[in-house]
Amino acid sequence: MSDHTPTDGVDTPGPDTLGALLDQLGTPVEYATVAATIAVLCLGAYVGYQAYRGYRRNDDRAVLFLGVGLALVTTGRQLASVGTYLLVGEAPLVVLVVFFGVSTAGLASVLYAFRWA
């Protein structure tokens, strides 16, 4: 039984219901973390796509490697970490190795674009 009384036959939620709903949804920090992660994924994918378009337009390999590197550093490492976590479970060392491995591959691609492509 809830602490509120219906008004004119309409059952309105009481303060305890709203508090329970907010407790289930999470904290504002979790919302901000999810929003920032989604923003990084979207922007990283967009920058990688624009670099790919630049490569197709100019046939410049440096732009291709730059785009691949930026996409790996921004979008790839997040997706690889989540995928690894879903496959392996709570093995933080494995997730970190994948996270830093993809980041290193992305930065190596950017370095290659700047130095040798």
DOLUMVEX-671456 format. One record per residue: z, y, x of N, C-alpha, C in turn. Coordinates in Angstrom, 3 decimals, m for minus. Each point is the difference from the previous one (the first is absolute). Example, Ala and Ser with C-alpha at 12.3 -4.5 7.8 and 13.67 -1.06 7.14 Angstrom:
BEGIN
> 7.800; m5.690; 13.190; 0.000; 1.190; m0.890; 0.000; 1.200; 0.900
> m0.720; 1.050; m0.350; 0.060; 1.190; 0.820; 0.730; 1.090; m0.770
END
This chain:
BEGIN
> 0.000; m1.172; 0.839; 0.000; 1.172; m0.839; 0.000; 1.235; 0.885
> m0.768; 1.020; m0.349; m0.074; 1.200; 0.824; 0.999; 1.039; m0.471
> 0.180; 1.035; 0.820; 0.992; 1.035; m0.286; m0.514; 1.085; m0.933
> m1.231; m0.054; m0.427; m0.555; 1.067; m0.819; m0.087; m0.440; m1.458
> m0.065; 0.971; m0.861; m0.131; m0.284; m1.420; m1.366; 0.457; m0.466
> m0.639; m0.796; m0.847; m1.312; 0.391; m0.497; 0.094; 1.251; m0.863
> m1.022; 0.837; 0.099; m0.048; 1.217; m0.781; m1.120; m0.142; m1.015
> 0.320; 0.089; m1.252; m0.974; m0.100; m1.086; m0.851; m1.267; 0.112
> 0.621; m1.106; 0.360; m0.713; m1.258; 0.065; m0.871; m0.169; 1.226
> m0.038; 0.988; 0.914; m0.804; m0.089; 1.211; 0.927; m0.354; 1.152
> m0.345; m1.040; 0.702; 0.832; m0.436; 1.128; m0.419; 0.768; 1.252
> 0.824; 0.914; 0.465; m0.298; 0.792; 1.186; 0.749; m0.569; 1.182
> m0.624; m0.003; 1.170; 0.684; m0.545; 1.178; 1.144; 0.898; 0.432
> 1.064; m0.623; 0.434; 1.152; 0.747; 0.486; m0.089; 0.217; 1.487
> 0.969; 0.717; 0.556; m0.025; 0.278; 1.432; 0.091; m1.259; 0.842
> 0.683; m1.031; m0.499; 0.114; m1.228; 0.787; m1.360; m0.690; 0.134
> m0.860; 0.117; m0.976; m1.320; m0.612; 0.057; m0.882; 0.690; 1.037
> 0.028; 1.319; 0.044; m0.787; 0.746; 0.974; 0.472; m0.295; 1.419
> 1.289; m0.056; 0.200; 0.537; m0.310; 1.328; m0.407; m1.388; 0.464
> 0.023; m0.972; m0.916; m0.401; m1.358; 0.359; m1.489; m0.051; 0.339
> m0.807; 0.762; m0.739; m1.426; 0.040; 0.279; m0.271; 0.596; 1.374
> 0.675; 1.083; 0.336; m0.187; 0.624; 1.311; 0.474; m0.906; 1.127
> 1.058; m0.760; m0.247; 0.471; m0.935; 1.021; m1.031; m1.092; 0.275
> m0.726; m0.430; m1.021; m1.016; m1.031; 0.190; m1.220; 0.531; 0.741
> m0.347; 1.256; m0.218; m1.211; 0.550; 0.590; 0.134; 0.289; 1.482
> 1.166; 0.337; 0.486; 0.174; 0.277; 1.417; 0.474; 1.416; 0.257
> 0.172; 0.297; 1.276; 0.500; 1.315; 0.393; m1.167; 0.938; 0.269
> 0.266; 1.296; 0.012; m1.072; 0.954; 0.340; m0.585; m0.228; 1.392
> 0.799; m0.489; 0.924; m0.504; m0.287; 1.351; m1.029; m1.125; m0.056
> 0.245; m1.009; m0.835; m0.971; m1.080; m0.135; m1.294; 0.507; m0.622
> 0.107; 0.876; m0.990; m1.202; 0.598; m0.595; m0.783; 0.787; 1.036
> 0.693; 0.791; 0.804; m0.666; 0.805; 1.024; m0.664; m0.899; 1.043
> 0.649; m1.091; 0.368; m0.561; m0.929; 0.973; m1.272; m0.647; m0.529
> 0.039; m0.434; m1.248; m1.185; m0.615; m0.600; m1.124; 1.023; m0.117
> 0.316; 1.216; m0.422; m1.020; 1.042; m0.143; m0.624; 0.348; 1.352
> 0.825; 0.111; 1.033; m0.525; 0.321; 1.330; m0.862; m1.136; 0.544
> 0.405; m1.236; m0.245; m0.789; m1.148; 0.458; m1.350; m0.042; m0.699
> m0.011; 0.241; m1.297; m1.264; 0.013; m0.739; m0.894; 1.125; 0.496
> 0.589; 1.166; 0.280; m0.791; 1.123; 0.513; m0.616; m0.340; 1.358
> 0.766; m0.626; 0.889; m0.510; m0.378; 1.318; m1.122; m1.027; m0.142
> 0.175; m0.978; m0.887; m1.037; m1.008; m0.204; m1.299; 0.626; m0.504
> 0.126; 0.874; m0.980; m1.201; 0.629; m0.581; m0.684; 0.926; 1.001
> 0.772; 0.843; 0.666; m0.594; 0.927; 0.963; m0.600; m0.731; 1.201
> 0.676; m1.024; 0.479; m0.531; m0.772; 1.116; m1.296; m0.700; m0.353
> m0.060; m0.576; m1.194; m1.234; m0.644; m0.438; m1.120; 1.023; m0.165
> 0.333; 1.173; m0.500; m1.012; 1.043; m0.186; m0.531; 0.503; 1.348
> 0.890; 0.217; 0.962; m0.434; 0.452; 1.328; m0.863; m1.068; 0.662
> 0.393; m1.264; m0.125; m0.813; m1.080; 0.554; m1.369; m0.070; m0.649
> m0.062; 0.203; m1.304; m1.277; m0.005; m0.708; m0.883; 1.162; 0.437
> 0.593; 1.178; 0.159; m0.774; 1.156; 0.441; m0.533; m0.207; 1.422
> 0.792; m0.618; 0.855; m0.470; m0.285; 1.359; m1.140; m1.014; m0.039
> 0.092; m0.970; m0.878; m1.086; m0.974; m0.142; m1.277; 0.690; m0.484
> 0.122; 0.913; m0.930; m1.161; 0.758; m0.463; m0.598; 0.823; 1.141
> 0.876; 0.585; 0.830; m0.488; 0.750; 1.153; m0.726; m0.881; 0.992
> 0.490; m1.224; 0.176; m0.672; m0.948; 0.882; m1.385; m0.350; m0.550
> m0.078; m0.266; m1.296; m1.290; m0.348; m0.613; m0.994; 1.159; 0.082
> 0.504; 1.205; m0.128; m0.875; 1.177; 0.009; m0.507; 0.299; 1.401
> 0.844; m0.134; 1.014; m0.342; 0.427; 1.357; m0.257; m1.144; 0.974
> 0.263; m1.238; m0.395; m0.129; m1.152; 0.900; 0.778; 0.195; 1.296
> 1.214; 0.516; m0.114; 0.842; 0.238; 1.168; 1.145; m1.020; m0.005
> m0.002; m0.895; 0.985; 1.023; m1.050; 0.053; 1.405; 0.558; 0.160
> 0.124; 1.142; 0.650; 1.326; 0.595; 0.187; 0.642; 0.331; m1.347
> m0.795; 0.491; m0.924; 0.529; 0.323; m1.332; 0.420; m1.269; m0.728
> m0.758; m1.077; 0.175; 0.368; m1.273; m0.618; 1.343; m0.496; 0.518
> 0.178; m0.015; 1.319; 1.261; m0.470; 0.571; 1.162; 0.926; m0.341
> m0.266; 1.285; m0.092; 1.039; 0.936; m0.417; 0.430; m0.283; m1.433
> m0.953; m0.214; m0.882; 0.325; m0.300; m1.395; 0.748; m1.308; m0.160
> m0.444; m1.022; 0.722; 0.684; m1.299; m0.063; 1.431; 0.138; 0.513
> 0.166; 0.723; 1.099; 1.341; 0.185; 0.558; 0.923; 0.750; m0.942
> m0.492; 1.076; m0.579; 0.837; 0.760; m0.938; 0.328; m0.813; m1.243
> m0.964; m0.762; m0.489; 0.260; m0.836; m1.170; 1.032; m1.082; 0.320
> m0.077; m0.574; 1.199; 0.988; m1.013; 0.380; 1.392; 0.595; 0.153
> 0.070; 1.165; 0.628; 1.309; 0.608; 0.252; 0.656; 0.453; m1.304
> m0.783; 0.475; m0.934; 0.599; 0.516; m1.236; 0.077; m1.062; m1.085
> m1.124; m0.555; m0.384; m0.041; m0.909; m1.145; 0.205; m1.449; 0.416
> m0.634; m0.412; 1.066; 0.044; m1.402; 0.406; 1.387; m0.510; 0.315
> 0.770; 0.785; 0.705; 1.335; m0.498; 0.378; 0.914; m0.142; m1.202
> m0.135; 0.891; m0.982; 0.831; m0.119; m1.206; m0.386; m1.247; m0.791
> m1.302; m0.187; m0.196; m0.456; m1.163; m0.757; 0.313; m1.301; 0.727
> m0.171; m0.011; 1.315; 0.314; m1.204; 0.776; 1.489; m0.315; m0.041
> 0.839; 1.017; 0.051; 1.447; m0.225; m0.060; 0.418; m0.553; m1.354
> m0.529; 0.567; m1.063; 0.343; m0.493; m1.337; m0.516; m1.422; m0.188
> m1.233; m0.255; 0.448; m0.545; m1.345; m0.103; 0.797; m1.015; 0.796
> 0.402; 0.373; 1.202; 0.811; m0.892; 0.823; 1.352; m0.253; m0.649
> 0.600; 1.048; m0.553; 1.296; m0.158; m0.668; m0.130; m0.947; m1.192
> m1.082; 0.121; m0.757; m0.186; m0.876; m1.156; m0.255; m1.444; 0.420
> m0.679; m0.203; 1.122; m0.278; m1.358; 0.462; 1.184; m0.650; 0.700
> 0.672; 0.768; 0.854; 1.048; m0.559; 0.843; 1.376; 0.140; m0.640
> 0.215; 1.057; m0.732; 1.311; 0.256; m0.581; 0.794; 0.928; 0.884
> 1.286; m0.200; m0.021; 0.876; 0.898; 0.744; 0.147; m0.445; 1.446
> m1.055; 0.197; 0.761; 0.003; m0.248; 1.440; m0.384; 1.319; 0.661
> 0.991; 0.873; 0.235; m0.316; 1.356; 0.455; m0.742; 0.039; 1.331
> 0.241; m0.939; 0.872; m0.686; 0.009; 1.293; m1.498; m0.238; m0.169
> m0.364; m0.925; m0.864; m1.413; m0.289; m0.239; m0.683; 1.215; m0.619
> 0.660; 0.626; m0.976; m0.578; 1.175; m0.657; m0.176; 1.131; 1.013
> 0.978; 0.199; 0.874; m0.104; 1.050; 1.010; m1.104; m0.287; 1.007
> m0.151; m1.250; 0.394; m1.064; m0.357; 0.940; m1.363; 0.288; m0.613
> m0.183; m0.356; m1.260; m1.271; 0.281; m0.676; m0.202; 1.504; m0.133
> 1.045; 0.723; m0.418; m0.068; 1.454; m0.178; m0.432; 0.680; 1.297
> 0.683; m0.312; 1.094; m0.323; 0.637; 1.278; m1.302; m0.541; 0.600
> m0.343; m1.244; m0.289; m1.267; m0.541; 0.477; m1.190; 0.714; m0.627
> 0.058; 0.242; m1.308; m1.088; 0.716; m0.670; m0.034; 1.445; 0.465
> 1.174; 0.610; 0.179; 0.044; 1.375; 0.511; m0.604; 0.095; 1.388
> 0.311; m0.958; 0.854; m0.543; m0.007; 1.357; m1.510; m0.187; m0.013
> m0.488; m0.874; m0.864; m1.448; m0.191; m0.108; m0.686; 1.284; m0.475
> 0.622; 0.691; m0.943; m0.571; 1.258; m0.479; m0.022; 1.074; 1.073
> 1.086; 0.123; 0.735; 0.044; 0.998; 1.070; m0.958; m0.362; 1.134
> m0.159; m1.293; 0.279; m0.981; m0.420; 1.013; m1.417; 0.347; m0.448
> m0.271; m0.119; m1.285; m1.314; 0.367; m0.523; m0.243; 1.503; 0.129
> 1.024; 0.800; m0.277; m0.129; 1.457; 0.164; m0.209; 0.343; 1.470
> 0.754; m0.632; 0.890; m0.167; 0.242; 1.432; m1.408; m0.377; 0.459
> m0.506; m1.146; m0.464; m1.343; m0.414; 0.337; m1.024; 1.029; m0.483
> 0.224; 0.542; m1.193; m0.915; 1.004; m0.544; m0.021; 1.253; 0.880
> 1.145; 0.378; 0.532; 0.085; 1.211; 0.808; m0.510; m0.206; 1.423
> 0.231; m1.177; 0.581; m0.299; m0.194; 1.407; m1.364; m0.659; 0.267
> m0.344; m1.053; m0.731; m1.129; m0.826; 0.414; m1.132; m0.138; m1.018
> 0.197; 0.372; m1.221; m1.065; m0.203; m1.000; m1.055; 1.090; 0.072
END
